[in-house]
Amino acid sequence: MKNILVLFGGGGNEHEISRKSKDYLVSQLQSNLNILEVEILKSGQWVFNGGNVFLTRIGLLNSKKENISKIDFVIPCIHGRPGEDGQIQAMLALLDIPFLGCNAQESLNCFNKLTTKSILDNFGVLTVPFVALDSFDSKTIDDFLKEHGNIFIKANSEGSSIGCYHPQDLEQAYKYVKEAFKFSKFVLLEKYINGRELEVAAFEFNKKLFFTKPGEIITNGKFYDFEEKYSSKSCTKTEIVATLDEDTALRIQAIAQRVFEVMNLRHLSRIDFFKEGNRIYVNEINTFPGMTEISLFPKMMENHGINFSDYINHLIPNS
């Protein structure tokens, strides 16, 4: 029987959402697997069955350094730190334990919005126009707001909904920049894109790479913030397949494939876009997308013809 370590929680602001994703993901794993669910507390402690544990090459050990179980495969079901920023992946690579998802450097590249934009811009992939701040700079904020009229403010190294703000005026822009600096060393000012929010699920299955038809987030003008994304009371609607002409859908899938290749992604990702007129902007890359019961990623995968349970289980060696 294979021993599968499922990590969840983490030190970021999406701790509880990670738990929900973990619950759904574990429910899809085969019954012949031995699942060990370990929570990473915000303090950094690892907890299993109420006790502290840590991971070594020989297995999962308790505080007395007694071996609880050998680990054959790890699923780092963590949104934000220390999962999507590459810390867990770096540790697992050093321990030579196979795991689901992108490698450490690629995870960090995608978690850092400025790095993502720099790489994609270098390879000719269109991203949302922006400027980066390393400190509060009223002149840069004033100039950017005057140039674009409507902007977003984003913490550079956080999830797609944390530390993100849509100011209505200059006073709010100043306030939100200061708030965003509480989450990250760098803050991005982005042009507001008055268009459609589209997503593509990218995943590898049976040694083939798949890109789903774009899904859509329909916000009716409301910012798709943390509450809207994960609350059962959310008024935001999602479409598993967006209403697009075939040429546009194929174009977005082709850009998603280019992003996957340029960023050297692995196993799975969700690639987010804005469509404004004929322009397609890459917004963000999520290397471990939400997998709750209302998340779009598993729904898009299944609509594409791949059962989510089959996908997860096929990645586990000899499961």
DOFIGU-745729 format. One record per residue (C-alpha): residue in one letter; x, y, z. Coordinates in steps of 0.5 Angstrom, whole numbers, padded with zeros to 4 digits, always signed. Each point is the difference from the previous one (the first is absolute). Example, Ala and Ser with C-alpha at 12.3 -4.5 7.8 and 13.67 -1.06 7.14 Angstrom:
2
A+0025-0009+0016 S+0002+0007-0002 
END
This chain:
319
M+0000+0000+0000 K+0003+0007-0002 N+0000+0005+0005 I-0002+0007-0002 L+0002+0006+0004 V-0005+0006-0001 L+0002+0006+0002 F-0005+0006+0002 G-0001+0007+0003 G+0007+0004+0000 G+0002+0006+0002 G-0004+0005-0005 N-0007+0003+0000 E-0003-0006-0003 H+0001-0005+0005 E-0007-0002+0001 I-0002+0000-0007 S+0006-0005-0001 R-0004-0004+0005 K-0006+0000-0004 S+0004-0002-0006 K+0004-0006+0003 D-0007-0003+0003 Y-0002+0000-0008 L+0006-0003-0002 V+0001-0005+0005 S-0007-0002-0002 Q+0002-0002-0007 L+0006-0004+0002 Q-0001-0008-0001 S-0002-0004+0007 N+0007-0004-0001 L+0004+0006+0002 N+0002+0001+0007 I-0001+0008+0001 L+0004+0004+0005 E-0003+0007+0001 V+0005+0005+0003 E-0002+0007+0001 I+0005+0005+0000 L-0002+0005+0005 K+0001+0008-0001 S+0006-0001+0005 G+0003-0005-0004 Q-0001-0006+0004 W-0002-0006-0004 V-0006-0004+0004 F-0002-0007-0001 N-0005-0003+0004 G+0001+0005+0006 G+0007+0000+0000 N+0006+0003-0003 V+0004-0003-0006 F+0005+0001-0005 L+0002-0003-0006 T+0007-0004-0002 R+0003-0004-0005 I-0003-0006+0004 G-0007+0002+0001 L-0004+0004+0004 L+0002+0000+0007 N-0003+0003+0007 S+0003+0004+0005 K+0004-0006+0003 K+0003-0001-0007 E-0004-0007+0000 N-0002-0001-0007 I-0007+0000-0002 S+0000-0002-0007 K+0004+0000-0006 I-0002+0005-0005 D-0001-0002-0008 F-0003+0006-0002 V-0002+0007+0002 I-0006+0005-0002 P+0001+0007+0002 C-0007+0002+0001 I+0002+0007+0002 H-0002+0007-0003 G+0005+0005+0001 R+0006-0001+0005 P+0004-0005+0001 G-0003-0004-0006 E-0001+0005-0006 D+0006+0004+0001 G+0005-0006-0001 Q+0002-0001+0008 I-0003-0007+0000 Q+0002-0002-0007 A+0007+0001+0002 M+0000-0004+0006 L-0003-0006-0003 A+0005+0001-0006 L+0006-0001+0005 L-0004-0006+0004 D-0001-0003-0007 I-0007-0001+0001 P-0005+0000-0006 F-0005+0005+0000 L-0006+0003-0004 G+0001+0007-0003 C+0005+0005-0003 N+0007+0000+0003 A+0003+0005+0005 Q+0003+0005-0005 E-0006+0000-0005 S-0005+0000+0006 L+0004+0007+0003 N+0000+0003-0007 C-0008-0001-0001 F-0001+0002+0008 N+0004+0007-0002 K-0004+0004-0004 L+0006+0005-0002 T+0004-0006-0002 T-0006-0004-0004 K-0001+0007-0004 S+0007+0001-0002 I+0001-0007-0002 L-0006+0000-0004 D+0001+0007-0003 N+0007-0002-0002 F-0003-0006-0004 G-0005+0004-0004 V-0006-0002+0005 L-0005+0006+0001 T-0001+0002+0007 V-0004+0005+0004 P+0004+0007-0001 F+0003+0002+0007 V+0005+0003+0004 A+0003-0003+0007 L+0002+0004+0006 D+0005-0002+0005 S-0003+0006+0005 F-0005+0005+0000 D+0000+0005-0005 S-0005+0005-0001 K+0002+0002-0007 T+0000-0006-0003 I-0006-0002+0003 D-0003+0007-0003 D+0003-0001-0007 F-0002-0007-0001 L-0007+0002+0002 K-0001+0006-0004 E+0003-0005-0006 H-0005-0005+0001 G-0006+0003+0004 N-0002-0007+0003 I+0005-0004+0003 F+0002-0007+0005 I+0004+0000+0005 K+0004-0007+0002 A+0005-0002+0005 N+0005-0004-0004 S+0001-0006+0003 E-0007-0003+0003 G-0006-0003-0003 S-0004+0002-0005 S-0005+0003+0005 I+0004+0002+0006 G+0003+0007+0000 C-0004+0002-0006 Y-0004+0007-0001 H-0004+0004-0005 P+0000+0007+0003 Q-0005+0005-0002 D+0004+0006+0000 L+0007+0003+0002 E-0001+0000+0007 Q-0002-0008+0000 A+0006-0001-0004 Y+0004+0003+0005 K-0003-0004+0005 Y+0000-0007-0003 V+0007+0001-0003 K+0002+0000+0008 E-0004-0006+0001 A+0003-0004-0005 F+0007+0001+0003 K-0002-0003+0006 F-0001-0007-0004 S+0006+0001-0005 K+0007+0004-0001 F-0002+0002-0007 V-0007+0003-0002 L-0003+0000-0007 L-0004+0005-0003 E-0004-0003-0006 K-0004+0003-0005 Y-0008-0002+0001 I-0002-0004-0006 N-0007+0001-0001 G-0001-0007-0003 R-0002-0007+0001 E+0004-0005+0005 L+0002-0006-0003 E+0003-0006+0003 V+0003-0007-0004 A+0002-0006+0004 A+0007-0003-0002 F+0002-0007+0002 E+0004-0006-0002 F-0004-0007+0000 N+0003-0006-0003 K+0006+0004-0003 K-0004+0004-0004 L-0001+0008+0002 F-0007+0002+0000 F-0003+0007-0001 T-0008+0001+0002 K-0004+0005-0004 P+0000+0006+0004 G-0005+0001+0006 E-0003+0007+0002 I+0000+0004+0007 I-0007+0004-0001 T+0001+0005+0005 N-0005+0006-0002 G+0005+0005+0001 K+0002-0002+0007 F+0007-0002+0002 Y+0001-0007+0001 D+0003+0000+0006 F+0001-0005+0006 E-0007+0000+0002 E-0003-0001-0007 K+0005-0005-0002 Y-0001-0005+0006 S-0007+0002+0004 S-0006-0004-0001 K-0004+0006+0000 S+0004+0003-0006 C-0004+0004-0006 T+0005-0002-0005 K-0001-0005-0005 T+0004-0004-0004 E+0000-0004-0007 I+0003-0006-0001 V+0001+0002-0007 A+0000+0007-0002 T-0004+0002-0006 L+0005+0002-0005 D+0001-0001-0007 E+0004-0006-0002 D+0006+0004-0002 T+0000+0004+0006 A+0000-0006+0004 L+0006-0003-0004 R+0004+0006+0001 I-0001+0000+0007 Q+0002-0007+0001 A+0006+0001-0004 I+0002+0006+0004 A-0001-0005+0006 Q+0005-0005-0003 R+0005+0005-0001 V+0000+0002+0007 F+0000-0007+0002 E+0006-0001-0004 V+0004+0007+0002 M-0001-0001+0007 N+0002-0007+0000 L-0006-0003+0004 R-0002-0007+0002 H-0006-0004+0001 L-0005+0005+0001 S-0002+0008+0000 R-0005+0005-0001 I+0001+0005-0005 D-0004+0007+0001 F-0001+0005-0006 F-0004+0006-0001 K-0003+0001-0007 E-0001+0008-0002 G-0003+0000-0007 N+0005-0004-0004 R+0006+0001+0005 I+0001-0006+0005 Y+0004+0001+0006 V+0003-0005+0004 N-0002+0002+0007 E+0003-0006+0005 I+0003-0007+0001 N-0003-0004+0005 T+0005-0006+0001 F-0005-0003+0005 P-0007+0002-0001 G-0006+0000+0004 M-0003-0007+0001 T-0006+0001+0004 E-0007-0002-0002 I-0001+0006-0003 S+0007+0001-0004 L+0000+0001-0007 F+0006-0004-0002 P-0002-0007+0002 K-0007+0001-0004 M+0004+0003-0006 M+0004-0007+0000 E-0006-0004+0001 N-0004+0004-0006 H+0007-0002-0004 G-0002-0007+0001 I+0005-0002+0005 N-0002-0002+0007 F+0003+0004+0006 S+0001-0006+0004 D+0003-0004-0006 Y+0005+0006-0001 I+0002+0000+0007 N+0001-0007+0001 H+0004-0001-0006 L+0005+0004+0002 I+0002-0004+0006 P+0005-0005-0002 N-0003-0007+0000 S-0006+0002+0003 
END
